[in-house]
Structure formats: C-alpha cells, structure tokens
Amino acid sequence: MDNGEETHVRLANNVTSIILLGFSNLQNFKIPFFLILFLIYCATISGNFLIIVLFLQSKTLQSPMYFFIAQLSLCDILLTTDIVPTLLLTVLYGGSSVTLFGCILQFSFFVLSEISECFLLSVMSYDRYLAIRYPLRYNAIMNHMFCVLSVSILWLIAFVIVLIYVIPICYLYYCGPHIIDHFFCDLEPILQLSCSDTSIIHIQILILSVLNGYCPFIVIVISYVYIVITILKIPSNTGRHKAFSTCSSHLTVVSMLYGTLSIVYIFPTKGQTLSLSKVLSLVYTVLTPLLNPIIYTMRNKEFKEAFHRLQCV
C-alpha cells in the first residue's frame, strides 16, 4: 500500500463524529421554533400512541382498517422519535454532533419508517378497494390472518431494503468534511461525506426507489381507479358520498406524503434552495406524523366513541 492509500484509509478510520447544522440562521426565532417543535413532538407521540391504545382496548375498532391505521401510527412514532430529538438539539444549540454510526443508524430508521408507510398506504388502498367493490366478500378476503400476514411481510420487506441501503454505505471510506447542512442524516448528505466512488450505490438507490416508491403508488392509483368507477355506479347521492368519505382520509395522507417526497427526491433539485429542501423535509418528517392521527380521527365516529369510553374507565 502506498502513502496515498495509507493516508486515505487513516482518514476514513479516524472519522468519529458528524456535525448537523440544522437551521443555523434562526437568530432570535430559535427559542420559539424550539418550543413549537417540542409541542408538535409531544402531540405527535401522544396522538399516535392514543390511536394504538384505542385500537387495542376497543372492541368496535377491531377491523382491518383500524388495524392498518394503528400500524401507520407505529410508523409515525418511529419516524418522529428518530428525527425530532436530534432536530431539537440542532435548533437549541445551533447544531449537534452525532457519531458516524449514529448517523447511519438514524438514516436506517428513517428509511424503515418511510418505506413501511408507503407499503402500508398501498395495503390500505387495497382494503378500501375490497370494501367498496366487493362488500359481500370483504370479510372473507380481508380476514385477521391476511392482515397480520400482509403487515408482517411489508415490515420484513422494508427491513431487507434498509439492509440493502445501509450495508454498502457502511463499507464506504469517509474523509470529511464531517459537516451535514441538514437537520437529519439523509442519504445524499451521507454519501457526500465519502471519498469513495458512490456511482454504483446511486444506481442501486435508483432501482430501489422505483420498487419501494413507485410500485406502492401504482397499487394505490389502480385501486382508486376501480374505487371511483364503482362509486360512480352507485345510484344514490347519499351512497356515493358515504363510499367516498371512507376514502377521503386515506387520500389526504397519501397526497401529503407522496407530494412532499416527490418534490424533495424525485423532481430535479437544482432549482431548490437548501432552505426550501429543509422546509419540505420538515413536512414529511415532523408535520405528517402529527396530522395523520388528526386526519384519521377527526371525522371518525368509531374513534370518538372509543375515546369517550376510554375516558369513562
């Protein structure tokens, strides 16, 4: 090994910490922004945890739709717990330090939660498709075994995809500058810290993105095409409105998630400023986990009744 290679390996092995800059230009808005984020964090954890508790405690919520909503809340808790504590530190102190292992670990849980949520939303769209198009056969197809098996498979697939993402990243050489101008360890900022050739990883990521992003979205689109066709065949306006109302919450969540993810990761980012990218990232890492329980419970009679019964216990 020549001197250049020795220096390269030594630099890579000496990388122990990474600085996350976060929102470094907050100035006088630092404390209010911290308090807002802290309140959102508390509300997000409380709201999603409440949905899981209501599902487990209430007999009226023991249906496939609520089972999947509880799984979605689990994803939101995982995502929020992974991202927001580090974000709070960067806001309070103008930046935070994380080990290289901790950075890769944070990215791993981020990918796990986002991929699982995409797959869950596709399964939920299939659930709505069966409920509206084949109501008489719904309980026979969407039984408890199918729900548990489908969720187990999607979590397993998400875990395998995370490994495919992370294992090559762990074998890269990192030589600095050891600074990420973001509030969490996303993939591209991590790769920019490496002095290895990452072209193969970028190709691999592109292929994986099609599988774990586009495929669930295609399932959602196809499901809703058939749902709309079925709803339009319902003779009464009341029946059409009732059928569509069962899908409105799911459509709202899908639009929020895929809308922000598309802007940040799919469309060209050359026209995006770094500040805009951070703000958009806030939407799907902080706001979406907060809004999901609100969207699913605000107009849901069964959730409201289950909550009142829980208060009376």
C-alpha positions as a Markdown table, in Angstrom:
| # | Residue | x | y | z |
|---|---|---|---|---|
| 1 | Met | 0.0 | 0.0 | 0.0 |
| 2 | Asp | 1.5 | 3.4 | -1.0 |
| 3 | Asn | 1.4 | 6.5 | 1.2 |
| 4 | Gly | -1.7 | 8.0 | -0.5 |
| 5 | Glu | -3.7 | 4.8 | 0.2 |
| 6 | Glu | -2.5 | 4.7 | 3.8 |
| 7 | Thr | -3.5 | 8.3 | 4.3 |
| 8 | His | -6.9 | 7.6 | 2.7 |
| 9 | Val | -7.6 | 4.7 | 5.0 |
| 10 | Arg | -6.3 | 6.5 | 8.0 |
| 11 | Leu | -8.6 | 9.5 | 7.3 |
| 12 | Ala | -11.6 | 7.1 | 6.8 |
| 13 | Asn | -10.9 | 5.2 | 10.0 |
| 14 | Asn | -10.5 | 8.5 | 12.0 |
| 15 | Val | -14.0 | 9.8 | 11.3 |
| 16 | Thr | -15.8 | 9.6 | 14.6 |
| 17 | Ser | -18.4 | 12.4 | 14.5 |
| 18 | Ile | -20.5 | 14.4 | 12.1 |
| 19 | Ile | -21.9 | 17.9 | 12.7 |
| 20 | Leu | -25.5 | 18.5 | 11.8 |
| 21 | Leu | -26.0 | 22.2 | 11.2 |
| 22 | Gly | -29.8 | 22.1 | 11.1 |
| 23 | Phe | -31.4 | 25.6 | 10.9 |
| 24 | Ser | -28.3 | 27.7 | 11.8 |
| 25 | Asn | -29.8 | 31.1 | 10.7 |
| 26 | Leu | -32.7 | 31.2 | 13.1 |
| 27 | Gln | -31.3 | 34.0 | 15.2 |
| 28 | Asn | -34.0 | 35.5 | 17.5 |
| 29 | Phe | -36.6 | 32.9 | 16.5 |
| 30 | Lys | -34.6 | 30.0 | 18.0 |
| 31 | Ile | -36.5 | 29.6 | 21.3 |
| 32 | Pro | -40.0 | 30.0 | 19.8 |
| 33 | Phe | -39.1 | 27.5 | 17.0 |
| 34 | Phe | -37.8 | 25.0 | 19.6 |
| 35 | Leu | -41.0 | 25.3 | 21.7 |
| 36 | Ile | -43.2 | 24.8 | 18.6 |
| 37 | Leu | -41.2 | 21.7 | 17.6 |
| 38 | Phe | -41.3 | 20.4 | 21.1 |
| 39 | Leu | -45.1 | 20.8 | 21.4 |
| 40 | Ile | -45.5 | 19.2 | 17.9 |
| 41 | Tyr | -43.3 | 16.3 | 19.1 |
| 42 | Cys | -45.4 | 15.7 | 22.3 |
| 43 | Ala | -48.6 | 16.0 | 20.4 |
| 44 | Thr | -47.4 | 13.6 | 17.7 |
| 45 | Ile | -46.3 | 10.9 | 20.2 |
| 46 | Ser | -49.5 | 11.3 | 22.3 |
| 47 | Gly | -51.9 | 11.3 | 19.3 |
| 48 | Asn | -50.4 | 8.2 | 17.6 |
| 49 | Phe | -50.0 | 6.4 | 20.9 |
| 50 | Leu | -53.6 | 7.1 | 21.7 |
| 51 | Ile | -54.7 | 5.5 | 18.4 |
| 52 | Ile | -52.8 | 2.4 | 19.2 |
| 53 | Val | -54.2 | 2.2 | 22.7 |
| 54 | Leu | -57.8 | 2.8 | 21.4 |
| 55 | Phe | -57.3 | 0.0 | 18.8 |
| 56 | Leu | -56.1 | -2.4 | 21.4 |
| 57 | Gln | -58.7 | -1.6 | 24.0 |
| 58 | Ser | -61.9 | -1.1 | 21.9 |
| 59 | Lys | -63.8 | -4.0 | 20.5 |
| 60 | Thr | -65.6 | -1.7 | 18.0 |
| 61 | Leu | -62.2 | -0.9 | 16.3 |
| 62 | Gln | -61.2 | -4.5 | 15.7 |
| 63 | Ser | -61.5 | -4.2 | 11.9 |
| 64 | Pro | -58.8 | -4.3 | 9.1 |
| 65 | Met | -59.0 | -0.6 | 8.5 |
| 66 | Tyr | -58.2 | 0.3 | 12.1 |
| 67 | Phe | -55.6 | -2.4 | 12.3 |
| 68 | Phe | -53.7 | -0.7 | 9.4 |
| 69 | Ile | -54.2 | 2.8 | 11.0 |
| 70 | Ala | -52.6 | 1.5 | 14.2 |
| 71 | Gln | -49.7 | 0.2 | 12.1 |
| 72 | Leu | -49.4 | 3.6 | 10.4 |
| 73 | Ser | -49.3 | 5.3 | 13.9 |
| 74 | Leu | -46.5 | 2.9 | 14.8 |
| 75 | Cys | -44.6 | 4.1 | 11.7 |
| 76 | Asp | -45.2 | 7.8 | 12.7 |
| 77 | Ile | -43.9 | 7.2 | 16.2 |
| 78 | Leu | -40.8 | 5.5 | 14.8 |
| 79 | Leu | -40.1 | 8.4 | 12.4 |
| 80 | Thr | -40.8 | 11.1 | 14.9 |
| 81 | Thr | -38.6 | 9.5 | 17.6 |
| 82 | Asp | -35.8 | 9.0 | 15.1 |
| 83 | Ile | -35.8 | 12.6 | 13.7 |
| 84 | Val | -37.2 | 15.2 | 16.1 |
| 85 | Pro | -35.0 | 14.8 | 19.2 |
| 86 | Thr | -31.9 | 15.5 | 17.0 |
| 87 | Leu | -33.7 | 18.3 | 15.4 |
| 88 | Leu | -34.5 | 19.9 | 18.7 |
| 89 | Leu | -30.8 | 19.8 | 19.7 |
| 90 | Thr | -29.8 | 21.4 | 16.4 |
| 91 | Val | -32.3 | 24.2 | 16.9 |
| 92 | Leu | -31.4 | 24.8 | 20.6 |
| 93 | Tyr | -27.6 | 24.8 | 20.2 |
| 94 | Gly | -27.3 | 25.9 | 16.6 |
| 95 | Gly | -26.1 | 22.4 | 15.6 |
| 96 | Ser | -25.5 | 19.0 | 17.0 |
| 97 | Ser | -22.8 | 16.3 | 16.9 |
| 98 | Val | -23.6 | 12.7 | 16.0 |
| 99 | Thr | -21.3 | 9.7 | 15.5 |
| 100 | Leu | -20.9 | 8.2 | 12.0 |
| 101 | Phe | -22.6 | 5.1 | 13.3 |
| 102 | Gly | -25.4 | 7.1 | 14.9 |
| 103 | Cys | -25.8 | 9.0 | 11.6 |
| 104 | Ile | -26.2 | 5.8 | 9.6 |
| 105 | Leu | -28.5 | 4.3 | 12.3 |
| 106 | Gln | -30.7 | 7.4 | 12.1 |
| 107 | Phe | -30.9 | 7.1 | 8.3 |
| 108 | Ser | -31.7 | 3.4 | 8.7 |
| 109 | Phe | -34.8 | 4.0 | 10.9 |
| 110 | Phe | -35.8 | 6.9 | 8.7 |
| 111 | Val | -35.8 | 4.6 | 5.6 |
| 112 | Leu | -37.6 | 1.8 | 7.6 |
| 113 | Ser | -40.4 | 4.1 | 8.7 |
| 114 | Glu | -40.9 | 5.8 | 5.3 |
| 115 | Ile | -40.8 | 2.5 | 3.2 |
| 116 | Ser | -43.2 | 0.8 | 5.7 |
| 117 | Glu | -45.6 | 3.8 | 5.5 |
| 118 | Cys | -45.6 | 3.7 | 1.7 |
| 119 | Phe | -46.3 | -0.1 | 1.7 |
| 120 | Leu | -49.0 | 0.4 | 4.4 |
| 121 | Leu | -50.8 | 3.1 | 2.4 |
| 122 | Ser | -50.9 | 0.7 | -0.6 |
| 123 | Val | -52.3 | -2.1 | 1.5 |
| 124 | Met | -54.9 | 0.3 | 2.9 |
| 125 | Ser | -55.9 | 1.4 | -0.6 |
| 126 | Tyr | -56.5 | -2.3 | -1.4 |
| 127 | Asp | -58.5 | -2.6 | 1.8 |
| 128 | Arg | -60.8 | 0.3 | 0.7 |
| 129 | Tyr | -61.0 | -1.2 | -2.8 |
| 130 | Leu | -62.3 | -4.5 | -1.4 |
| 131 | Ala | -64.7 | -2.8 | 1.0 |
| 132 | Ile | -66.3 | -0.7 | -1.7 |
| 133 | Arg | -66.1 | -3.0 | -4.8 |
| 134 | Tyr | -66.7 | -6.4 | -3.1 |
| 135 | Pro | -68.5 | -5.6 | 0.2 |
| 136 | Leu | -70.1 | -9.1 | 0.5 |
| 137 | Arg | -66.7 | -10.9 | 0.1 |
| 138 | Tyr | -64.8 | -8.3 | 2.1 |
| 139 | Asn | -64.7 | -10.1 | 5.5 |
| 140 | Ala | -63.8 | -13.4 | 3.9 |
| 141 | Ile | -60.8 | -11.9 | 2.0 |
| 142 | Met | -59.6 | -9.3 | 4.4 |
| 143 | Asn | -59.6 | -11.6 | 7.5 |
| 144 | His | -57.3 | -11.3 | 10.5 |
| 145 | Met | -54.8 | -13.8 | 9.1 |
| 146 | Phe | -54.5 | -11.8 | 5.9 |
| 147 | Cys | -54.0 | -8.5 | 7.8 |
| 148 | Val | -51.3 | -9.9 | 10.1 |
| 149 | Leu | -49.5 | -11.7 | 7.3 |
| 150 | Ser | -49.5 | -8.7 | 4.9 |
| 151 | Val | -48.2 | -6.3 | 7.6 |
| 152 | Ser | -45.5 | -8.9 | 8.7 |
| 153 | Ile | -44.4 | -9.2 | 5.0 |
| 154 | Leu | -44.3 | -5.5 | 4.4 |
| 155 | Trp | -42.2 | -4.9 | 7.6 |
| 156 | Leu | -39.9 | -7.7 | 6.5 |
| 157 | Ile | -39.5 | -6.2 | 3.0 |
| 158 | Ala | -38.8 | -2.8 | 4.5 |
| 159 | Phe | -36.2 | -4.2 | 6.8 |
| 160 | Val | -34.4 | -6.0 | 3.9 |
| 161 | Ile | -34.5 | -2.9 | 1.8 |
| 162 | Val | -32.9 | -1.0 | 4.6 |
| 163 | Leu | -30.1 | -3.5 | 4.8 |
| 164 | Ile | -29.6 | -3.2 | 1.0 |
| 165 | Tyr | -29.3 | 0.6 | 1.5 |
| 166 | Val | -27.1 | 0.6 | 4.6 |
| 167 | Ile | -24.6 | -2.3 | 4.1 |
| 168 | Pro | -22.9 | -0.6 | 1.1 |
| 169 | Ile | -22.8 | 2.7 | 3.0 |
| 170 | Cys | -21.0 | 1.1 | 5.9 |
| 171 | Tyr | -18.2 | -0.1 | 3.6 |
| 172 | Leu | -17.5 | 3.4 | 2.2 |
| 173 | Tyr | -14.5 | 5.4 | 3.2 |
| 174 | Tyr | -15.3 | 8.7 | 4.8 |
| 175 | Cys | -12.9 | 11.6 | 4.7 |
| 176 | Gly | -14.9 | 14.7 | 5.5 |
| 177 | Pro | -15.7 | 17.5 | 5.7 |
| 178 | His | -17.7 | 15.9 | 8.5 |
| 179 | Ile | -20.5 | 18.5 | 8.2 |
| 180 | Ile | -24.0 | 18.0 | 7.0 |
| 181 | Asp | -26.0 | 21.1 | 6.3 |
| 182 | His | -29.3 | 19.5 | 7.3 |
| 183 | Phe | -31.2 | 18.6 | 10.4 |
| 184 | Phe | -31.0 | 14.8 | 10.0 |
| 185 | Cys | -28.8 | 12.2 | 8.2 |
| 186 | Asp | -30.3 | 11.8 | 4.8 |
| 187 | Leu | -28.8 | 9.6 | 2.1 |
| 188 | Glu | -27.3 | 12.1 | -0.2 |
| 189 | Pro | -25.6 | 14.2 | 2.6 |
| 190 | Ile | -24.1 | 11.0 | 3.9 |
| 191 | Leu | -22.7 | 10.0 | 0.5 |
| 192 | Gln | -21.3 | 13.4 | 0.0 |
| 193 | Leu | -19.1 | 12.8 | 3.1 |
| 194 | Ser | -17.5 | 9.8 | 1.4 |
| 195 | Cys | -14.3 | 9.9 | -0.6 |
| 196 | Ser | -15.2 | 6.5 | -2.3 |
| 197 | Asp | -16.8 | 6.0 | -5.6 |
| 198 | Thr | -20.6 | 6.1 | -5.0 |
| 199 | Ser | -21.8 | 5.7 | -8.6 |
| 200 | Ile | -22.9 | 2.1 | -8.1 |
| 201 | Ile | -24.7 | 3.0 | -4.9 |
| 202 | His | -26.6 | 5.7 | -6.8 |
| 203 | Ile | -27.7 | 3.2 | -9.5 |
| 204 | Gln | -28.7 | 0.8 | -6.8 |
| 205 | Ile | -30.7 | 3.5 | -5.0 |
| 206 | Leu | -32.5 | 4.5 | -8.2 |
| 207 | Ile | -33.6 | 0.9 | -8.7 |
| 208 | Leu | -34.7 | 0.5 | -5.1 |
| 209 | Ser | -36.6 | 3.8 | -5.3 |
| 210 | Val | -38.7 | 2.5 | -8.2 |
| 211 | Leu | -39.5 | -0.6 | -6.2 |
| 212 | Asn | -40.3 | 0.9 | -2.8 |
| 213 | Gly | -41.8 | 4.2 | -4.1 |
| 214 | Tyr | -43.4 | 3.8 | -7.4 |
| 215 | Cys | -44.8 | 0.3 | -7.0 |
| 216 | Pro | -46.8 | 1.1 | -3.9 |
| 217 | Phe | -48.0 | 4.3 | -5.6 |
| 218 | Ile | -49.1 | 2.3 | -8.7 |
| 219 | Val | -51.1 | 0.0 | -6.5 |
| 220 | Ile | -52.8 | 3.0 | -4.8 |
| 221 | Val | -53.6 | 4.6 | -8.2 |
| 222 | Ile | -55.1 | 1.4 | -9.7 |
| 223 | Ser | -57.1 | 0.7 | -6.5 |
| 224 | Tyr | -58.6 | 4.2 | -6.6 |
| 225 | Val | -59.4 | 4.0 | -10.3 |
| 226 | Tyr | -61.6 | 0.9 | -9.6 |
| 227 | Ile | -63.0 | 2.6 | -6.5 |
| 228 | Val | -64.0 | 5.7 | -8.4 |
| 229 | Ile | -65.6 | 3.5 | -11.2 |
| 230 | Thr | -67.5 | 1.6 | -8.5 |
| 231 | Ile | -68.7 | 4.7 | -6.7 |
| 232 | Leu | -69.9 | 6.3 | -9.9 |
| 233 | Lys | -72.2 | 3.3 | -10.4 |
| 234 | Ile | -73.9 | 3.8 | -7.1 |
| 235 | Pro | -77.4 | 5.2 | -7.9 |
| 236 | Ser | -78.0 | 7.5 | -4.9 |
| 237 | Asn | -76.0 | 10.6 | -4.0 |
| 238 | Thr | -76.0 | 9.6 | -0.3 |
| 239 | Gly | -74.5 | 6.2 | -1.1 |
| 240 | Arg | -71.8 | 7.8 | -3.3 |
| 241 | His | -71.0 | 10.4 | -0.6 |
| 242 | Lys | -70.8 | 7.7 | 2.1 |
| 243 | Ala | -68.5 | 5.5 | 0.0 |
| 244 | Phe | -66.2 | 8.4 | -0.9 |
| 245 | Ser | -66.0 | 9.6 | 2.7 |
| 246 | Thr | -64.4 | 6.3 | 3.7 |
| 247 | Cys | -61.5 | 7.0 | 1.4 |
| 248 | Ser | -61.1 | 10.8 | 1.9 |
| 249 | Ser | -58.8 | 10.4 | 5.0 |
| 250 | His | -56.5 | 7.9 | 3.2 |
| 251 | Leu | -56.3 | 10.1 | 0.1 |
| 252 | Thr | -55.3 | 13.1 | 2.1 |
| 253 | Val | -52.5 | 11.2 | 3.8 |
| 254 | Val | -51.3 | 9.7 | 0.5 |
| 255 | Ser | -51.3 | 13.2 | -1.1 |
| 256 | Met | -49.3 | 14.7 | 1.7 |
| 257 | Leu | -46.7 | 12.0 | 1.9 |
| 258 | Tyr | -46.1 | 11.4 | -1.8 |
| 259 | Gly | -46.4 | 15.1 | -2.6 |
| 260 | Thr | -43.6 | 16.2 | -0.4 |
| 261 | Leu | -41.4 | 13.1 | -1.1 |
| 262 | Ser | -41.8 | 13.7 | -4.9 |
| 263 | Ile | -40.7 | 17.3 | -4.6 |
| 264 | Val | -37.7 | 16.5 | -2.5 |
| 265 | Tyr | -36.5 | 13.2 | -4.0 |
| 266 | Ile | -38.0 | 12.7 | -7.5 |
| 267 | Phe | -38.1 | 16.1 | -9.2 |
| 268 | Pro | -34.8 | 17.9 | -10.1 |
| 269 | Thr | -33.4 | 19.7 | -7.1 |
| 270 | Lys | -31.2 | 22.2 | -8.9 |
| 271 | Gly | -33.8 | 24.9 | -8.6 |
| 272 | Gln | -34.4 | 24.2 | -4.9 |
| 273 | Thr | -32.6 | 26.2 | -2.3 |
| 274 | Leu | -31.2 | 24.3 | 0.7 |
| 275 | Ser | -33.6 | 26.2 | 2.9 |
| 276 | Leu | -36.6 | 25.1 | 0.8 |
| 277 | Ser | -35.3 | 21.5 | 0.9 |
| 278 | Lys | -35.1 | 21.6 | 4.7 |
| 279 | Val | -38.6 | 23.1 | 5.0 |
| 280 | Leu | -40.1 | 20.4 | 2.7 |
| 281 | Ser | -38.3 | 17.8 | 4.8 |
| 282 | Leu | -39.9 | 19.2 | 7.9 |
| 283 | Val | -43.3 | 18.5 | 6.3 |
| 284 | Tyr | -42.9 | 14.7 | 5.9 |
| 285 | Thr | -40.7 | 14.1 | 9.0 |
| 286 | Val | -42.5 | 16.4 | 11.5 |
| 287 | Leu | -45.9 | 17.6 | 10.3 |
| 288 | Thr | -47.2 | 14.5 | 8.5 |
| 289 | Pro | -46.8 | 12.2 | 11.6 |
| 290 | Leu | -48.7 | 14.9 | 13.6 |
| 291 | Leu | -51.5 | 15.3 | 11.0 |
| 292 | Asn | -52.1 | 11.6 | 10.3 |
| 293 | Pro | -53.8 | 10.8 | 13.6 |
| 294 | Ile | -55.8 | 14.0 | 13.4 |
| 295 | Ile | -57.0 | 13.2 | 9.8 |
| 296 | Tyr | -58.0 | 9.7 | 10.7 |
| 297 | Thr | -59.8 | 10.5 | 13.9 |
| 298 | Met | -61.3 | 14.0 | 13.4 |
| 299 | Arg | -64.3 | 12.7 | 11.4 |
| 300 | Asn | -64.4 | 9.2 | 12.6 |
| 301 | Lys | -67.3 | 8.3 | 14.8 |
| 302 | Glu | -65.9 | 5.0 | 16.0 |
| 303 | Phe | -62.7 | 6.6 | 17.2 |
| 304 | Lys | -64.6 | 9.3 | 19.0 |
| 305 | Glu | -66.9 | 6.8 | 20.8 |
| 306 | Ala | -63.9 | 4.6 | 21.7 |
| 307 | Phe | -62.1 | 7.7 | 23.2 |
| 308 | His | -65.2 | 8.6 | 25.3 |
| 309 | Arg | -65.4 | 5.1 | 26.6 |
| 310 | Leu | -61.7 | 5.1 | 27.5 |
| 311 | Gln | -62.2 | 8.4 | 29.5 |
| 312 | Cys | -65.0 | 6.7 | 31.4 |
| 313 | Val | -62.9 | 3.8 | 32.5 |
